[in-house]
Amino acid sequence: MQFKDIPGLDDVKQRLVNTVEENRISHAQLFLGQEGCGKLALAIAYAQYICCNNKTNGDSCGKCPQCLKYQKLIHPDLHFVYPVVKQKNSTKPPVSDDYIKQWREFILQRNYHRLDDWYDFIGSENAQGSIFAQESAEIIRKLTLKTFEAEYKVMIIWMPEKMNETAANKLLKMIEEPPEKTLFILVAENEEQILTTIRSRTQLIKIPRPTKENIEQALAAEFPDADSQSIKSSAIIGAGNYLEAVSALMQFKSGKVESPDFNAFAQMMRNAYANKYDLMLKWADEQSKNGREKQKKFFDYCSRMLRECFMLNAVPQAADQLVNLTPGEMDFAKKFSPFIHQGNVAQFSSLFNETSYGIERNGNAKLLFTDLALKVATTLRLKP
């Protein structure tokens, strides 16, 4: 993995390059960013750059023996830890190495990775993955060995939020005072879910979301047969999440003009405007049958549409610069945006956030969506 393989993030890349050129590589770093920003690929590219024998123009060469092994994820001084699930008919606690073959295949598919996709890839069958206590012993064992080929031993821990508390506590001393030329890179999405004592021992590197242009560039490279309009629309729907943009592009390629989230949002608002309570209840029942992650993503979409419609209504003359909507969304928003104004935008925002929070806390989905549908009808009628 090279920096050039990851679109955008130029400021972060330069900062990482500077740490190597100025010989001030922090022994424990936390790469923090939202899903779909390419943070894991960036961590691997950074590790490869550190170990490359022929660094050129702010990137690894991609040709030396170190790079060739890094690009296949088989370098003996590169180690990974990631959430795994207990295997059937096994009494032994699982460790990451039990899944190393699947891990390499999963990572090398593309430069953006999602935890749920990893669970699906290893066939977790809805089992909750974790970084179990036994993993800490494996980490300590590996890192106490001498380096085989490179100057640095690198331990990349993906999703440390899933680390068992016992495992985390056992690693505190190692992370605080690792062996010489040892680098920990933690790659996370939720800083608050990481043990405080672990966070305090790392240097924070915030990874921003890729821009719409970055996503368009990556989609065009990965899907050269896709038409430009579908790529542009998918980048808008992705809203800084490359994986969501890919999902949107797959919808377009399959012939579906708009995303399921758009259809659900539009139907919710149309039912509310028409005061069709029977259709509101039917809509709530349908939405309650979706998985929790899909339900949470729907509210992310609602918040985006709320913002775009409000901006379209507030400053229509600057819509081209301020509003990012697909053609289908724009057709809907031109008619709907007058109903989103200063008198109700804050209430809508609170309503979406509160319902999403209820879903996250395992509330009764049917009741939450029914309550949402009814309150949307009321909020829609608030005066400016």
DRENVEXVEX-259659 format. One record per atom (N, C-alpha, C, CB): residue in three letters; y, x, z. Coordinates in steps of 0.05 Angstrom, whole numbers, plus 5000, padded with zeros to 4 digits. Atoms other than C-alpha are relative to their C-alpha. Glycine has a CB too. Example, Ala and Ser with C-alpha at 12.3 -4.5 7.8 and 13.67 -1.06 7.14 Angstrom:
BEGIN
ala497650185000;ala491052465156;ala502450185000;ala500149805025;ser497649844999;ser497952735143;ser502249855014;ser500950094971;
//
This chain:
BEGIN
met497650175000;met500050005000;met502550185000;met500049815025;gln497549855002;gln506850274980;gln502449815004;gln500250144972;phe497650164996;phe513850034996;phe500749844975;phe502350175009;lys499250125025;lys515049884923;lys498349754993;lys499750194977;asp501750245004;asp509349364925;asp501049755014;asp497250065009;ile499050224984;ile513348934973;ile502949944991;ile499950065030;pro497350065009;pro519448594942;pro502049975023;pro500149744983;gly497950044980;gly526048624980;gly499650175025;gly500149715008;leu500149874974;leu526748845053;leu501050294998;leu497150005010;asp499149725005;asp530649465028;asp501150135025;asp502050004978;asp498849894976;asp534549555093;asp497950095020;asp501949805013;val502149934981;val528249545135;val498450244990;val498149765005;lys501549775012;lys524550015088;lys501650265004;lys499649954970;gln498449764996;gln530350515091;gln500050095029;gln502849964990;arg500049934971;arg530450485167;arg497450135007;arg500449745017;leu502649884994;leu523050635169;leu499750284987;leu497749824989;val500049745013;val523751205119;val501650205016;val501149984971;asn498349824985;asn529351495161;asn498550105025;asn502549865008;thr501449914976;thr524851515223;thr498150234994;thr498449775013;val501849785008;val520051965185;val501650254993;val498249914977;glu498449775009;glu525252405152;glu501450145023;glu502049924979;glu498549894977;glu528952505218;glu498150075023;glu502149815009;asn502049934980;asn522452615257;asn500449865027;asn500050315004;arg499750164976;arg523652055306;arg498449744999;arg503049945005;ile501950225002;ile517651615297;ile499349915028;ile497550074984;ser500750114974;ser516951165358;ser496949955001;ser501549735006;his502950014998;his509751175384;his499049725002;his499150165024;ala500950284998;ala509550415394;ala502249824988;ala499449925029;gln498050175013;gln513149925348;gln499049724996;gln500850134972;leu500750285003;leu513249175343;leu501449894975;leu500949835025;phe499050125024;phe514148895273;phe500049695004;phe498450084974;leu499850294993;leu516648185286;leu501349854977;leu501649965025;gly498950165022;gly517647675231;gly498449744997;gly500050154974;gln501350265003;gln515946965211;gln497950024979;gln502149794992;glu502250015019;glu509846775170;glu501150024972;glu498549735004;gly499449995029;gly510046965097;gly502250204993;gly500849744991;cys497849815006;cys515147535103;cys498950284991;cys501850045025;gly501249755009;gly510248105086;gly500050225021;gly501550104976;lys499749804979;lys510648455154;lys497550175003;lys500649875026;leu502549844998;leu503248675155;leu499850204977;leu497549815000;ala500049815023;ala503748975085;ala502050225005;ala500649854974;leu497949804995;leu510149325107;leu499050205021;leu502549875010;ala501149824980;ala506549615168;ala498050204988;ala498749845023;ile502049835014;ile500949885124;ile501450204982;ile498049844984;ala498549825018;ala505950175074;ala501450225016;ala502149844984;tyr498749814982;tyr509650505131;tyr498050225010;tyr501349865025;ala502049824991;ala503350815159;ala499150194977;ala497549855011;gln500749835023;gln501451065089;gln502150204994;gln499449824976;tyr497849825005;tyr508351365080;tyr500050235020;tyr502749855001;ile500049804979;ile507751735146;ile497850214994;ile499449885028;cys502349825004;cys500952035126;cys499950124972;cys497549855006;cys500149905027;cys502552175053;cys500650304999;cys502049844982;asn499649715003;asn502252905031;asn502350074982;asn497550134990;asn498049955021;asn507352834975;asn502149784999;asn498750054973;lys498050214999;lys512852354996;lys502250054979;lys501349975028;thr497949965021;thr517852234939;thr501749754999;thr498750054973;asn498150225004;asn524151804933;asn499549775019;asn499749894971;gly500250204979;gly523051434998;gly497549834999;gly502349824998;asp502550155001;asp515851224985;asp497750204999;asp499949824975;ser502349825002;ser508851504989;ser499350044970;ser497549875015;cys500549945028;cys506151814925;cys497949824987;cys499150294998;gly502150175011;gly500151364918;gly497750144986;gly501149804981;lys501949845015;lys496051934889;lys498550205017;lys501350134977;cys501349794984;cys494352434944;cys497649885014;cys502050115021;pro502450104987;pro487752384981;pro500649815023;pro498450245011;gln499350194978;gln491152055041;gln500749734989;gln502450125017;cys499250265012;cys494351514998;cys497749854988;cys502250054979;leu502350135013;leu488051374959;leu498249865020;leu498450204983;lys501750124979;lys484151235023;lys501549775014;lys499150215020;tyr498450214988;tyr489850835053;tyr500049754982;tyr502950095004;gln499950235018;gln490150394991;gln497449844999;gln500750094972;lys502650154998;lys482850205001;lys499549935029;lys497750174989;leu500250064971;leu483950145077;leu497550145012;leu499949705005;ile502449864990;ile478350655089;ile500750275012;ile498050034978;his499349744989;his482351235117;his498950025029;his503150045000;pro501349984973;pro478751505180;pro502050005023;pro498450245001;asp498050004978;asp485351555219;asp501649745000;asp501850244997;leu498650265000;leu487550835203;leu498149805013;leu500749914971;his501650204985;his484950305252;his501449745001;his499350115028;phe498950274998;phe485949555255;phe498749855023;phe499549854973;val500950204981;val485449035309;val501249734992;val500850085030;tyr499150265009;tyr485948295293;tyr498349785014;tyr499849974969;pro501650224986;pro483547615321;pro497449964985;pro501649745001;val502750065011;val476147475311;val498849775016;val498250255001;val501450224986;val471346925331;val497250095008;val499949744982;lys502749944991;lys464846945368;lys498049924978;lys499349875027;gln502050065021;gln458946985320;gln497749835012;gln498950264989;lys502250174991;lys453346475324;lys497650175008;lys499349804979;asn502449874990;asn447146685362;asn500450295009;asn497949994978;ser499549734990;ser450547305389;ser501149995028;ser502150154981;thr499149994972;thr451347455463;thr502150225004;thr497750045018;lys498149774997;lys455648075451;lys502849904992;lys499250234982;pro497350085007;pro463247965453;pro500850144974;pro502050095023;pro499349895026;pro466048065383;pro502350195001;pro500649784980;val497749825003;val470648635363;val500850014971;val499350295011;ser499050015027;ser474748745301;ser498250134980;ser502750134999;asp501749855019;asp469949245270;asp497649834990;asp498950255013;asp502150185009;asp464748685266;asp500749864974;asp499349805021;tyr499050155023;tyr469048385211;tyr501550194981;tyr501849775008;ile498349825016;ile471849015178;ile499749974970;ile499350295008;lys500450045029;lys468648885110;lys501649764990;lys497049964994;gln498550245008;gln471648185107;gln503050055002;gln499349765017;trp497149944995;trp478348455134;trp501250154976;trp500350165025;arg499049845023;arg479148965078;arg500349824975;arg498150244994;glu499950185024;glu477548445025;glu502349815003;glu497349854997;phe497950204995;phe482347945056;phe502850134996;phe499849895028;ile497449875001;ile488148435062;ile500750094972;ile500150245019;leu499549895027;leu487348724992;leu500449784979;leu497850184992;gln499650225019;gln487748034959;gln502949974992;gln499049735012;arg497150025005;arg495347994966;arg501550135023;arg500849704995;asn498449864980;asn501148275006;asn501049825022;asn502350134986;tyr499150184980;tyr502347655048;tyr497649865013;tyr502049794988;his502450084986;his497647405101;his500649795022;his498550245012;arg499650214981;arg496846795146;arg497549985018;arg500649724986;leu502250004981;leu492546725208;leu497949784993;leu501049955028;asp501850215007;asp489546055187;asp498350074975;asp501549744995;asp501549915023;asp487546355120;asp497950205008;asp501950134979;trp502049814990;trp484046925157;trp497749855013;trp501350195019;tyr502250164987;tyr480146425199;tyr498349864979;tyr501249795019;asp501550135022;asp478146045136;asp498350214986;asp501849864981;phe501449795015;phe476146695103;phe497450095014;phe501850254995;ile502449914985;ile471246885158;ile498349765009;ile500850175024;gly501650234994;gly468646175165;gly500049945030;gly497350034991;ser499950044971;ser471046055236;ser499149725009;ser502850055011;glu500850284994;glu469445305231;glu501549895024;glu496949995006;asn498250104980;asn475445125273;asn499850135028;asn499649705004;ala500149854975;ala473545615328;ala502650155004;ala497650205001;gln497549864994;gln479545925363;gln499550315001;gln501249915027;gly500349715000;gly480246665347;gly501550135022;gly501050114973;ser498649854979;ser482347185397;ser499450304997;ser498949905028;ile500549714997;ile482847935410;ile498850025028;ile502650184996;phe501450024975;phe477647965465;phe500250265017;phe497149944995;ala499749784981;ala477448415526;ala498550254991;ala499049925028;gln501649775008;gln472048855496;gln501550184980;gln497449914987;glu498549855021;glu476949065441;glu501550245012;glu502049824986;ser498449794988;ser481049485490;ser498450265003;ser501149915027;ala501849774997;ala475149945503;ala499750144973;ala497349925011;glu500249885027;glu474350045427;glu502550154992;glu499349784980;ile497449875007;ile481750205418;ile500250265015;ile502349815008;ile499849764985;ile481650715474;ile498150214990;ile499549955030;arg502049815010;arg475251035448;arg500950134974;arg497349864995;lys499249895026;lys478051105377;lys502450195002;lys500749774981;leu497649854999;leu484751375397;leu499850255017;leu502249835011;thr500449764984;thr482051895445;thr498750224983;thr498449955025;leu501249805019;leu478552235386;leu502250154986;leu498149864980;lys498049855016;lys482052775347;lys500349884972;lys499150304998;thr499650105027;thr485052605280;thr498050144981;thr502950054990;phe501949895020;phe480252705221;phe501450154978;phe498249784989;glu498849895024;glu484852835163;glu503150005001;glu499149854976;ala497150035001;ala492052595173;ala501350125025;ala500749704997;glu498549904977;glu497452835220;glu500049795023;glu502850074992;tyr499850214980;tyr497652155255;tyr497549825000;tyr502549834995;lys501850224998;lys492551665281;lys501749755002;lys498050035025;val498450255000;val495150955268;val498249775008;val501249964972;met501350244991;met492950325304;met501849764994;met499250025030;ile498550245007;ile495549685272;ile498749765013;ile500249964969;ile501050234986;ile494649075316;ile501449754989;ile500550025032;trp498950245013;trp495648425277;trp499749765019;trp498649954973;met499950244983;met497647805317;met499350065029;met498149784989;pro500649944972;pro497848115387;pro500449765018;pro501850235009;glu499850254984;glu499747415411;glu497349895008;glu501549794984;lys502750104995;lys492247275408;lys498450195017;lys498649954974;met501549814983;met490447855453;met499449895027;met501650265002;asn500950084974;asn486447685514;asn501650155021;asn497050065004;glu498349874980;glu490647835577;glu498650245012;glu500749805021;thr501549774989;thr485148285604;thr500250244981;thr497149935005;ala499849795020;ala485148685539;ala502850135000;ala499349904972;ala497249915000;ala492748735540;ala500650185024;ala501949774999;asn499549854976;asn492948985611;asn498650275000;asn499149845025;lys501549745002;lys487749525597;lys501450194981;lys497149954991;leu498749835020;leu492049785540;leu502750105008;leu500349854974;leu497249934992;leu498549855579;leu500450305002;leu500749875026;lys499749714996;lys497450585598;lys499850144974;lys497850105019;met500449875026;met495050775528;met502549964983;met497649894986;ile497650045016;ile501150455495;ile502450155011;ile500649704998;glu497849864988;glu505950755544;glu499850314997;glu500249945030;glu500349715003;glu503051465541;glu497550054982;glu499650135028;pro502349965018;pro498551515479;pro499550304995;pro500549864973;pro500549725008;pro495252155456;pro502150104980;pro497150044989;glu498049895019;glu499652615415;glu499449924972;glu500150315003;lys500250085028;lys500952395344;lys498449754996;lys498850234983;thr501350265002;thr498451695356;thr502249794998;thr498249955025;leu498050215005;leu502251085330;leu498849735002;leu501350044972;phe500750284998;phe501550365351;phe502049844984;phe499949905030;ile498350195014;ile504349835304;ile498949725006;ile500250064969;leu500750284994;leu504049125331;leu501549824980;leu500749925029;val498950175021;val505148595277;val499849715010;val498650044972;ala500150264986;ala507147925307;ala502049804988;ala500750045029;glu498250215009;glu510447255294;glu501549875023;glu498449794985;asn498850134977;asn511946995364;asn500350205023;asn498449765009;glu499549804980;glu515047505411;glu499449905028;glu502850114998;glu500350114973;glu514847035471;glu497149985009;glu501349735001;gln502850034993;gln507246975468;gln498650275005;gln498649864978;ile501149744995;ile506247725475;ile500550075029;ile501250224981;leu499749934973;leu505147985545;leu502650175004;leu497650165010;thr497449874996;thr511948215572;thr499750305004;thr501449885024;thr500349714996;thr509348885595;thr499250154975;thr497850045021;ile500649885026;ile506749015525;ile502650024983;ile497949844984;arg497550015015;arg513348805492;arg502050225009;arg501449735002;ser498049814989;ser517449255538;ser499350294993;ser500149975030;arg500849735007;arg513549865515;arg500150064970;arg497250055010;thr499949965029;thr514949775441;thr502950004990;thr498449784986;gln497450015014;gln520849885395;gln500049774980;gln500750274986;leu500050245017;leu522749235361;leu501150054972;leu501649785014;ile499149995028;ile523249215285;ile499949724989;ile498350204983;lys499950275010;lys525548535260;lys499850004970;lys502649865010;ile500550025029;ile522948355191;ile501249734991;ile497050034993;pro498850255009;pro527447845156;pro498349864980;pro502850054988;arg501450145021;arg524947305110;arg500850114973;arg500749705002;pro499249925027;pro524747495036;pro501949804988;pro497550034982;thr498150185013;thr530347204994;thr498649844978;thr502450164989;lys501150165022;lys529246684940;lys499450184976;lys501949784993;glu500449825022;glu530047234889;glu497550185004;glu502550184995;asn502349834993;asn524847674925;asn497449844994;asn500150095029;ile502450175004;ile519847094924;ile499549954971;ile500349745015;glu500350045029;glu521146954851;glu498750244987;glu502749934987;gln501149755011;gln519747684835;gln497150035006;gln501650245011;ala502849974992;ala513247684875;ala498249804986;ala499849985030;leu501650205013;leu510847034845;leu499650074970;leu501449735002;ala500249925028;ala512247274774;ala498050224996;ala502750084989;ala501949785002;ala508247904788;ala497149915005;ala500850225019;glu502750094993;glu502347544819;glu498949794981;glu499949895029;phe500850215018;phe502246954771;phe501550014974;phe500549725014;pro498549965025;pro504647204703;pro499849774981;pro499050254987;asp500350225019;asp502246574668;asp501749765008;asp497149924998;ala498450234990;ala506746114710;ala502749994985;ala500450025030;asp497450025014;asp513045834676;asp502250055020;asp500249724988;ser497749914983;ser519846044702;ser501149775018;ser502250114982;gln499050224984;gln521945344726;gln498249955024;gln500349754983;ser501850044977;ser515745264769;ser500350225020;ser497149994990;ile499649784982;ile516945954798;ile502649965016;ile500150274985;lys497550054986;lys524145784815;lys499849785020;lys502349944979;ser500350234981;ser522345114846;ser498250085023;ser498849764985;ser501949914978;ser516645434886;ser501550185020;ser497650144988;ala498549824983;ala521345964913;ala501949845018;ala501650214983;ile498250174984;ile526145424936;ile498449865022;ile501449794982;ile501750144981;ile520545024970;ile499050195022;ile497649874986;gly501049804981;gly517945665003;gly501950065022;gly499350254986;ala497949964980;ala524545745040;ala499650255016;ala500249755019;gly500449754986;gly523246465057;gly497250065008;gly501750015023;asn502849964994;asn515746395065;asn498450024974;asn498849775018;tyr501349955026;tyr511946705007;tyr497549834998;tyr499350294996;leu502550155000;leu505446355026;leu500549714994;leu498550035026;glu499450285006;glu508745675024;glu500949984971;glu502349905018;ala499250005028;ala511745854956;ala497550014982;ala501850244994;val502550005015;val504746014931;val498749735000;val498150225011;ser501250274998;ser502145344956;ser501549814981;ser500149905029;ala498450185017;ala507944994920;ala499450064970;ala503050045005;leu500649935028;leu506445374855;leu497349904992;leu500250314997;met502750115006;met499145164859;met500249704994;met498050065022;gln499650295005;gln501544444863;gln501149964972;gln502049895022;phe498850035027;phe505844534801;phe497950064978;phe502450194997;lys501949935021;lys500244874763;lys497849794997;lys498750275008;ser502150215001;ser495444304781;ser501149744988;ser498949955027;gly498850245012;gly500343804751;gly501549825019;gly497949844986;lys498550164980;lys503443534815;lys502950095000;lys498750035028;val497149935005;val510943504804;val501350095026;val501449764988;glu498749944975;glu513143514877;glu497950045022;glu502049785008;ser501849944978;ser510043734943;ser499349755016;ser501250215018;pro500650234983;pro506443254990;pro502149965022;pro497350055014;asp497950034979;asp511943395042;asp502449854988;asp500950275010;phe497850155012;phe517243154993;phe499449714997;phe500750124972;asn500750285003;asn513442524978;asn500049855026;asn497249984987;ala500050134973;ala512442385052;ala502849955011;ala498450175020;phe497250024990;phe519742515068;phe501449774985;phe501550264995;ala498750205016;ala522242075011;ala499049725007;ala499650054970;gln501150264993;gln517441515029;gln501049905027;gln497050014999;met499050064973;met519541545102;met502949894998;met500050245018;met497250085002;met526941475083;met500249734985;met501650214987;arg499850255015;arg525740915032;arg499049775017;arg498350024975;asn501050224982;asn521640505082;asn502149935021;asn497450095013;ala498050044979;ala527040605134;ala502549854989;ala500950275012;tyr497650135012;tyr532740405087;tyr499449714994;tyr500750154974;ala500750285007;ala529039775066;ala499149845024;ala497950004978;asn500950134976;asn526939605137;asn497249874996;asn501949785009;lys502750105005;lys519739525114;lys498150105022;lys498950094972;tyr501549914976;tyr516239565181;tyr497050024995;tyr500549815023;asp502849985005;asp509339445154;asp499350264985;asp499049764982;leu500449745014;leu510140045107;leu500550235018;leu501850014975;met499549794980;met513040455164;met497450065016;met502349935019;leu502449974984;leu506740335205;leu497750124984;leu499149735012;lys502049895017;lys502240485146;lys500650304995;lys499949854973;trp499249725004;trp506141125133;trp499450175024;trp503050034993;ala500649864975;ala505541335206;ala497150055003;ala501149855024;asp502949974998;asp498041225204;asp499050214982;asp498649734994;glu500949795019;glu497241655142;glu500850285009;glu501349944972;gln499149734991;gln501442225170;gln498550105024;gln502949995005;ser501449924975;ser497642215236;ser497350124994;ser499849765018;lys502749905007;lys491142385199;lys500150284990;lys498849824979;asn499749725008;asn493843055175;asn499450195023;asn502750064987;gly500449804979;gly492143685213;gly502650075014;gly498750254989;arg497549944984;arg497043925266;arg501850194986;arg499250105027;glu498349805014;glu499344525225;glu501549874977;glu498350234990;lys498650145022;lys500844075165;lys502249835011;lys497949834984;gln497950174988;gln504643605211;gln502450165008;gln498949855024;lys497849834991;lys508844175239;lys501650104975;lys499050245016;lys498649915025;lys510344425168;lys501649784988;lys497950114980;phe498550235010;phe512543725149;phe502849995014;phe498549745005;phe497550014986;phe517943765202;phe501850234993;phe499649995030;asp498449785011;asp520144445177;asp501349914974;asp498350254996;tyr499050095025;tyr520944115110;tyr502249795004;tyr497749874983;cys498050204994;cys524743525140;cys502750135008;cys499149825022;ser497649864991;ser529644005172;ser501550134976;ser499450215021;arg498849885024;arg530744365106;arg501449784983;arg497950144983;met498850215016;met531943715068;met502549885013;met498049784995;leu497750104985;leu536643475123;leu502450184995;leu499449995030;arg497849815004;arg540844105116;arg501149984971;arg499150285005;glu499250005028;glu540944075039;glu501549744994;glu497750034982;cys498650265006;cys542843335037;cys502749995014;cys498249775009;phe497550004986;phe548243435089;phe502150174985;phe499750105029;met498149825015;met551344015050;met500849874974;met498750274996;leu499450135025;leu550843624985;leu502149785003;leu497549894987;asn498150224994;asn554643045017;asn502750115009;asn498849825021;ala497549894988;ala559743475054;ala501750154980;ala499350185024;val498549845020;val561643954998;val498749994973;val500150305010;pro501350035026;pro559143684932;pro501150194979;pro500449714990;gln498849825020;gln563844134893;gln498850285001;gln503050025004;ala501349744997;ala560044744920;ala497049995001;ala501150145025;ala502950044998;ala553044474912;ala498450224988;ala499349734987;asp501549795014;asp550945014863;asp499750255017;asp501450074974;gln500149764983;gln552545564914;gln498649955027;gln502850105005;leu500950054972;leu550345214979;leu497449855002;leu502149845014;val502350174999;val544544764960;val497750124984;val500649724991;asn502449915014;asn537444984942;asn498049784999;asn498850265014;leu501950225004;leu533344404915;leu498650034974;leu501549735003;thr501350015026;thr528144324862;thr501249774984;thr496949965004;pro498850225016;pro529943864804;pro499249725011;pro499050024971;gly500850264989;gly525843294834;gly501449945027;gly497050005005;glu498650034975;glu528943404903;glu502949934995;glu499750255017;met497250055006;met535843414872;met500549724991;met501050204979;asp499850275009;asp534742754837;asp500049815023;asp497849934980;phe500150174976;phe532842444903;phe502550035018;phe497550065016;ala497849934981;ala538342794943;ala502649884990;ala500250305004;lys497550105010;lys543942564897;lys500449715009;lys500150024969;lys499850284991;lys542341844916;lys499949975031;lys497749834987;phe500450034971;phe540341964988;phe502150145017;phe497350115007;ser498349844983;ser545342485012;ser502449855012;ser501150234983;pro497850144987;pro551041985025;pro499249885027;pro501049784982;phe500950124974;phe546741715083;phe499750225022;phe497449864996;ile500149784980;ile546742405118;ile502850115003;ile498050234991;his497149944995;his553542535149;his500450095029;his501749764994;gln499349904973;gln557042775212;gln499249805022;gln502950065002;gly500750204980;gly555342125247;gly497149995008;gly500849744991;asn502850014993;asn547842225245;asn498450254996;asn498749784984;val501549765006;val545942925223;val498950135025;val501750204985;ala501049884975;ala545343185295;ala497749835011;ala502350025020;gln502150174989;gln541242575315;gln497450044984;gln500849714999;phe502449955017;phe536442685256;phe498750265008;phe500850004970;ser501149744993;ser535743415274;ser498549995026;ser502350215002;ser501350024974;ser534043255346;ser497449844998;ser501949865020;leu502450175004;leu529142715324;leu497750154988;leu500749764983;phe502149845012;phe525343185279;phe498950215019;phe501150134974;asn500849784981;asn525243745331;asn498449885023;asn502450145011;glu501550124977;glu522943285387;glu497249904992;glu501649765012;thr502650095009;thr517342985346;thr498250244994;thr500349824974;ser501649765005;ser515043675323;ser499050125026;ser501750204984;tyr500849894974;tyr515043905395;tyr497749835012;tyr502450005019;gly502150174990;gly510843305414;gly497350054986;gly500749714996;ile502449935015;ile505843485359;ile498850265010;ile500550014970;glu500849734990;glu505644205383;glu498749985027;glu502350195000;arg501150044972;arg504143955454;arg497649815000;arg502249905018;asn502450175002;asn498143555428;asn500549715008;asn497850115017;gly499450284995;gly501642885436;gly498549824980;gly503049944998;asn501450195018;asn498542255404;asn501649984974;asn499849725014;ala498649975026;ala500342365331;ala500849724989;ala498350144980;lys499450275011;lys500041625311;lys502449885015;lys497649815002;leu497750114985;leu504841425367;leu502550154993;leu499450025030;leu497649845006;leu509542005352;leu501149934972;leu499350295001;phe499050065026;phe509941845278;phe501049724998;phe497750054979;thr499050275000;thr510741105290;thr502849995013;thr498049815016;asp497449994987;asp516441245338;asp502050134982;asp499850165027;leu498249875019;leu519441715287;leu501049814979;leu498650254988;ala499350185022;ala519241205231;ala502049795009;ala497549874989;leu498250214991;leu522640675273;leu502750115007;leu498849865025;lys497449894993;lys528041135299;lys501550104976;lys499550245019;val498749925025;val529441395229;val501649764988;val498050114979;ala498750245010;ala531140685208;ala502649945015;ala498249755002;thr497650044983;thr536140635266;thr502150214994;thr499349995029;thr498249775004;thr539141325255;thr501349994973;thr498650265004;leu498950025027;leu540041195181;leu502449824998;leu497849914981;arg497850205001;arg544840625197;arg502450085017;arg498949745009;leu497749914985;leu549441025242;leu502450054981;leu499450255016;lys497749975017;lys556541035215;lys501150295001;lys502249805007;pro498849735000;pro560141685195;pro502150045022;pro501250064972;
//
